[in-house]
């Protein structure tokens, strides 16, 4: 009877350790990616956003007032999704910059000297990290500012159309147009370029053959596993960026349906 009890105790301890590791990994990923988890109520989500974005009491109160109405809740949820997406892009391109710096050497694969190509790929990823960071901050400010109120559709006792209304509607669609362009023309090609360059030039900054056995062998295997995972991640994010661009374009078109024609 002792053996089954020991086996059960061992399995339980391993399960507890694995569960604790996954919980810590999830918490670390949430901190690194700035992901704002959706709470049971909008108030919980606001509190989480306040902790991560450093909102003051006045800004939190503004958001609490915003989510009291159904259109305000829809606006709030949409902005939170956009903030999380921009924060994920920021972390993804920071990861790609580190990968390009430490684990990619296309010059060694082609037996040529191309140090500027490596620098260009690292710098390009850092620039995309900055673009995503500033987009995220702009989205937080837009969330706090709230939805823009549209002027009346018609004026002079509803006898004449109001040109200001259509101009306001068109202004409200610009964010979706910019988002669609970034996802399709900026982020999506960047992910695929990163995946291709990692596939071609995956190699640690120090060649494993120069390291004594078995450390060189272990390093080569770890490097191969890491770069493969990053490459798969980039392909997945490139596909998702195309889907995000399609959704943003659909939202832009939906805004134009409100025009008074």
One Martini backbone bead per residue (centre of mass of N, CA, C, O) as a GRO file, in nm:
protein
  261
    1UNK     BB    1   0.052   0.065  -0.012
    2UNK     BB    2   0.297   0.261  -0.023
    3UNK     BB    3   0.342   0.299  -0.326
    4UNK     BB    4   0.077   0.445  -0.416
    5UNK     BB    5   0.115   0.680  -0.216
    6UNK     BB    6   0.382   0.783  -0.331
    7UNK     BB    7   0.281   0.826  -0.619
    8UNK     BB    8   0.057   1.029  -0.546
    9UNK     BB    9   0.245   1.233  -0.406
   10UNK     BB   10   0.426   1.288  -0.652
   11UNK     BB   11   0.210   1.381  -0.852
   12UNK     BB   12   0.100   1.612  -0.676
   13UNK     BB   13   0.366   1.772  -0.652
   14UNK     BB   14   0.407   1.810  -0.956
   15UNK     BB   15   0.141   1.956  -1.009
   16UNK     BB   16   0.187   2.193  -0.816
   17UNK     BB   17   0.449   2.293  -0.946
   18UNK     BB   18   0.334   2.337  -1.232
   19UNK     BB   19   0.109   2.532  -1.148
   20UNK     BB   20   0.295   2.745  -1.024
   21UNK     BB   21   0.460   2.800  -1.278
   22UNK     BB   22   0.222   2.888  -1.461
   23UNK     BB   23   0.134   3.124  -1.283
   24UNK     BB   24   0.402   3.281  -1.297
   25UNK     BB   25   0.412   3.298  -1.606
   26UNK     BB   26   0.146   3.452  -1.641
   27UNK     BB   27   0.224   3.697  -1.465
   28UNK     BB   28   0.476   3.775  -1.627
   29UNK     BB   29   0.336   3.814  -1.902
   30UNK     BB   30   0.141   4.036  -1.808
   31UNK     BB   31   0.364   4.239  -1.732
   32UNK     BB   32   0.520   4.250  -2.003
   33UNK     BB   33   0.249   4.300  -2.194
   34UNK     BB   34   0.021   4.475  -2.040
   35UNK     BB   35  -0.216   4.310  -1.980
   36UNK     BB   36  -0.568   4.361  -1.952
   37UNK     BB   37  -0.778   4.217  -1.761
   38UNK     BB   38  -1.099   4.104  -1.756
   39UNK     BB   39  -1.337   4.172  -1.553
   40UNK     BB   40  -1.643   4.124  -1.410
   41UNK     BB   41  -1.616   4.435  -1.414
   42UNK     BB   42  -1.539   4.750  -1.516
   43UNK     BB   43  -1.410   4.832  -1.245
   44UNK     BB   44  -1.183   4.619  -1.244
   45UNK     BB   45  -1.052   4.712  -1.508
   46UNK     BB   46  -0.987   4.998  -1.414
   47UNK     BB   47  -0.801   4.917  -1.182
   48UNK     BB   48  -0.595   4.772  -1.363
   49UNK     BB   49  -0.530   5.013  -1.543
   50UNK     BB   50  -0.437   5.203  -1.314
   51UNK     BB   51  -0.190   5.031  -1.230
   52UNK     BB   52  -0.047   5.017  -1.518
   53UNK     BB   53  -0.092   5.342  -1.610
   54UNK     BB   54  -0.113   5.554  -1.374
   55UNK     BB   55  -0.381   5.655  -1.264
   56UNK     BB   56  -0.576   5.882  -1.141
   57UNK     BB   57  -0.861   5.964  -0.978
   58UNK     BB   58  -0.991   6.133  -1.204
   59UNK     BB   59  -0.959   5.920  -1.432
   60UNK     BB   60  -1.118   5.696  -1.293
   61UNK     BB   61  -1.384   5.852  -1.265
   62UNK     BB   62  -1.429   5.894  -1.567
   63UNK     BB   63  -1.458   5.588  -1.631
   64UNK     BB   64  -1.693   5.527  -1.441
   65UNK     BB   65  -1.887   5.716  -1.592
   66UNK     BB   66  -1.868   5.587  -1.874
   67UNK     BB   67  -1.979   5.282  -1.779
   68UNK     BB   68  -2.295   5.362  -1.729
   69UNK     BB   69  -2.318   5.312  -2.031
   70UNK     BB   70  -2.348   5.128  -2.309
   71UNK     BB   71  -2.165   5.292  -2.506
   72UNK     BB   72  -1.934   5.317  -2.297
   73UNK     BB   73  -1.869   5.013  -2.275
   74UNK     BB   74  -1.802   4.967  -2.572
   75UNK     BB   75  -1.571   5.172  -2.584
   76UNK     BB   76  -1.401   5.050  -2.357
   77UNK     BB   77  -1.358   4.762  -2.475
   78UNK     BB   78  -1.223   4.851  -2.739
   79UNK     BB   79  -0.978   5.001  -2.610
   80UNK     BB   80  -0.864   4.765  -2.448
   81UNK     BB   81  -0.803   4.588  -2.691
   82UNK     BB   82  -0.609   4.790  -2.828
   83UNK     BB   83  -0.406   4.812  -2.598
   84UNK     BB   84  -0.329   4.511  -2.587
   85UNK     BB   85  -0.229   4.494  -2.879
   86UNK     BB   86  -0.005   4.711  -2.860
   87UNK     BB   87   0.147   4.576  -2.623
   88UNK     BB   88   0.209   4.314  -2.775
   89UNK     BB   89   0.377   4.440  -2.998
   90UNK     BB   90   0.593   4.558  -2.819
   91UNK     BB   91   0.695   4.285  -2.702
   92UNK     BB   92   0.748   4.138  -2.971
   93UNK     BB   93   0.968   4.340  -3.084
   94UNK     BB   94   1.158   4.315  -2.845
   95UNK     BB   95   1.208   4.014  -2.886
   96UNK     BB   96   1.318   4.041  -3.178
   97UNK     BB   97   1.558   4.220  -3.112
   98UNK     BB   98   1.699   4.013  -2.927
   99UNK     BB   99   1.712   3.785  -3.135
  100UNK     BB  100   1.875   3.936  -3.352
  101UNK     BB  101   2.123   3.992  -3.165
  102UNK     BB  102   2.174   3.679  -3.042
  103UNK     BB  103   2.027   3.455  -3.280
  104UNK     BB  104   2.127   3.617  -3.547
  105UNK     BB  105   2.338   3.514  -3.851
  106UNK     BB  106   2.350   3.564  -4.182
  107UNK     BB  107   2.647   3.600  -4.250
  108UNK     BB  108   2.738   3.310  -4.168
  109UNK     BB  109   2.555   3.158  -4.375
  110UNK     BB  110   2.692   3.329  -4.635
  111UNK     BB  111   2.994   3.407  -4.597
  112UNK     BB  112   2.958   3.711  -4.497
  113UNK     BB  113   2.974   4.070  -4.446
  114UNK     BB  114   2.673   4.191  -4.244
  115UNK     BB  115   2.644   4.406  -3.998
  116UNK     BB  116   2.421   4.609  -4.095
  117UNK     BB  117   2.184   4.409  -4.106
  118UNK     BB  118   2.167   4.350  -3.806
  119UNK     BB  119   2.128   4.641  -3.713
  120UNK     BB  120   1.873   4.699  -3.881
  121UNK     BB  121   1.689   4.482  -3.748
  122UNK     BB  122   1.709   4.587  -3.460
  123UNK     BB  123   1.618   4.881  -3.510
  124UNK     BB  124   1.345   4.817  -3.640
  125UNK     BB  125   1.226   4.678  -3.386
  126UNK     BB  126   1.259   4.923  -3.198
  127UNK     BB  127   1.076   5.113  -3.360
  128UNK     BB  128   0.821   4.934  -3.335
  129UNK     BB  129   0.812   4.949  -3.031
  130UNK     BB  130   0.766   5.256  -3.021
  131UNK     BB  131   0.508   5.268  -3.185
  132UNK     BB  132   0.341   5.086  -2.993
  133UNK     BB  133   0.379   5.259  -2.740
  134UNK     BB  134   0.248   5.526  -2.847
  135UNK     BB  135  -0.020   5.395  -2.917
  136UNK     BB  136  -0.095   5.308  -2.633
  137UNK     BB  137  -0.093   5.593  -2.505
  138UNK     BB  138  -0.307   5.712  -2.698
  139UNK     BB  139  -0.535   5.515  -2.612
  140UNK     BB  140  -0.551   5.602  -2.319
  141UNK     BB  141  -0.626   5.896  -2.377
  142UNK     BB  142  -0.882   5.830  -2.545
  143UNK     BB  143  -1.032   5.688  -2.317
  144UNK     BB  144  -1.043   5.929  -2.120
  145UNK     BB  145  -1.185   6.128  -2.321
  146UNK     BB  146  -1.373   5.979  -2.494
  147UNK     BB  147  -1.633   6.006  -2.681
  148UNK     BB  148  -1.739   6.177  -2.947
  149UNK     BB  149  -1.963   6.414  -2.993
  150UNK     BB  150  -2.224   6.454  -3.202
  151UNK     BB  151  -2.377   6.644  -3.399
  152UNK     BB  152  -2.633   6.734  -3.557
  153UNK     BB  153  -2.767   6.636  -3.857
  154UNK     BB  154  -2.965   6.879  -3.837
  155UNK     BB  155  -3.099   7.205  -3.929
  156UNK     BB  156  -3.339   7.414  -3.912
  157UNK     BB  157  -3.572   7.218  -3.831
  158UNK     BB  158  -3.468   6.974  -4.028
  159UNK     BB  159  -3.413   7.109  -4.328
  160UNK     BB  160  -3.092   7.083  -4.295
  161UNK     BB  161  -2.789   6.985  -4.329
  162UNK     BB  162  -2.497   6.899  -4.130
  163UNK     BB  163  -2.164   6.922  -4.198
  164UNK     BB  164  -2.041   6.859  -3.913
  165UNK     BB  165  -2.134   6.569  -3.889
  166UNK     BB  166  -1.970   6.435  -4.120
  167UNK     BB  167  -1.694   6.529  -4.018
  168UNK     BB  168  -1.708   6.379  -3.746
  169UNK     BB  169  -1.734   6.095  -3.862
  170UNK     BB  170  -1.467   6.094  -4.021
  171UNK     BB  171  -1.285   6.139  -3.774
  172UNK     BB  172  -1.375   5.867  -3.626
  173UNK     BB  173  -1.228   5.683  -3.866
  174UNK     BB  174  -0.915   5.729  -3.851
  175UNK     BB  175  -0.822   5.519  -3.648
  176UNK     BB  176  -0.896   5.268  -3.818
  177UNK     BB  177  -0.717   5.335  -4.059
  178UNK     BB  178  -0.448   5.335  -3.906
  179UNK     BB  179  -0.469   5.051  -3.791
  180UNK     BB  180  -0.489   4.900  -4.060
  181UNK     BB  181  -0.217   4.998  -4.174
  182UNK     BB  182  -0.031   4.890  -3.952
  183UNK     BB  183  -0.109   4.591  -3.966
  184UNK     BB  184  -0.061   4.549  -4.284
  185UNK     BB  185   0.211   4.751  -4.352
  186UNK     BB  186   0.389   4.690  -4.078
  187UNK     BB  187   0.354   4.439  -3.890
  188UNK     BB  188   0.318   4.202  -4.085
  189UNK     BB  189   0.590   4.220  -4.244
  190UNK     BB  190   0.772   4.214  -3.992
  191UNK     BB  191   0.707   3.928  -3.898
  192UNK     BB  192   0.794   3.781  -4.160
  193UNK     BB  193   1.084   3.885  -4.168
  194UNK     BB  194   1.169   3.767  -3.899
  195UNK     BB  195   1.108   3.472  -3.967
  196UNK     BB  196   1.302   3.451  -4.211
  197UNK     BB  197   1.567   3.538  -4.068
  198UNK     BB  198   1.561   3.314  -3.853
  199UNK     BB  199   1.559   3.074  -4.048
  200UNK     BB  200   1.835   3.148  -4.187
  201UNK     BB  201   2.014   3.285  -3.911
  202UNK     BB  202   2.024   3.076  -3.682
  203UNK     BB  203   2.249   3.198  -3.425
  204UNK     BB  204   2.461   3.236  -3.201
  205UNK     BB  205   2.684   3.482  -3.128
  206UNK     BB  206   2.825   3.218  -3.034
  207UNK     BB  207   2.967   2.961  -3.157
  208UNK     BB  208   2.928   2.638  -3.050
  209UNK     BB  209   3.208   2.518  -3.156
  210UNK     BB  210   3.374   2.711  -2.943
  211UNK     BB  211   3.249   2.526  -2.733
  212UNK     BB  212   3.266   2.309  -2.504
  213UNK     BB  213   3.205   1.999  -2.427
  214UNK     BB  214   2.851   2.009  -2.389
  215UNK     BB  215   2.778   2.318  -2.416
  216UNK     BB  216   2.753   2.353  -2.722
  217UNK     BB  217   2.527   2.148  -2.765
  218UNK     BB  218   2.319   2.275  -2.575
  219UNK     BB  219   2.315   2.556  -2.706
  220UNK     BB  220   2.217   2.465  -2.985
  221UNK     BB  221   1.946   2.344  -2.892
  222UNK     BB  222   1.832   2.595  -2.750
  223UNK     BB  223   1.851   2.784  -2.991
  224UNK     BB  224   1.670   2.622  -3.182
  225UNK     BB  225   1.417   2.625  -3.004
  226UNK     BB  226   1.383   2.930  -2.968
  227UNK     BB  227   1.377   3.019  -3.271
  228UNK     BB  228   1.136   2.844  -3.347
  229UNK     BB  229   0.930   2.977  -3.160
  230UNK     BB  230   0.962   3.266  -3.272
  231UNK     BB  231   0.886   3.199  -3.563
  232UNK     BB  232   0.602   3.094  -3.505
  233UNK     BB  233   0.505   3.350  -3.367
  234UNK     BB  234   0.541   3.540  -3.614
  235UNK     BB  235   0.347   3.396  -3.802
  236UNK     BB  236   0.100   3.423  -3.623
  237UNK     BB  237   0.107   3.737  -3.602
  238UNK     BB  238   0.085   3.793  -3.905
  239UNK     BB  239  -0.195   3.669  -3.938
  240UNK     BB  240  -0.337   3.841  -3.716
  241UNK     BB  241  -0.279   4.118  -3.844
  242UNK     BB  242  -0.461   4.073  -4.088
  243UNK     BB  243  -0.721   4.039  -3.920
  244UNK     BB  244  -0.707   4.314  -3.773
  245UNK     BB  245  -0.726   4.483  -4.032
  246UNK     BB  246  -1.006   4.384  -4.115
  247UNK     BB  247  -1.158   4.483  -3.864
  248UNK     BB  248  -1.082   4.783  -3.888
  249UNK     BB  249  -1.213   4.821  -4.168
  250UNK     BB  250  -1.501   4.748  -4.081
  251UNK     BB  251  -1.526   4.978  -3.872
  252UNK     BB  252  -1.490   5.205  -4.072
  253UNK     BB  253  -1.737   5.137  -4.248
  254UNK     BB  254  -1.945   5.157  -4.016
  255UNK     BB  255  -1.913   5.461  -3.973
  256UNK     BB  256  -2.012   5.549  -4.268
  257UNK     BB  257  -2.316   5.467  -4.219
  258UNK     BB  258  -2.372   5.749  -4.048
  259UNK     BB  259  -2.412   5.911  -4.279
  260UNK     BB  260  -2.565   6.207  -4.424
  261UNK     BB  261  -2.709   6.147  -4.755
   0.00000   0.00000   0.00000
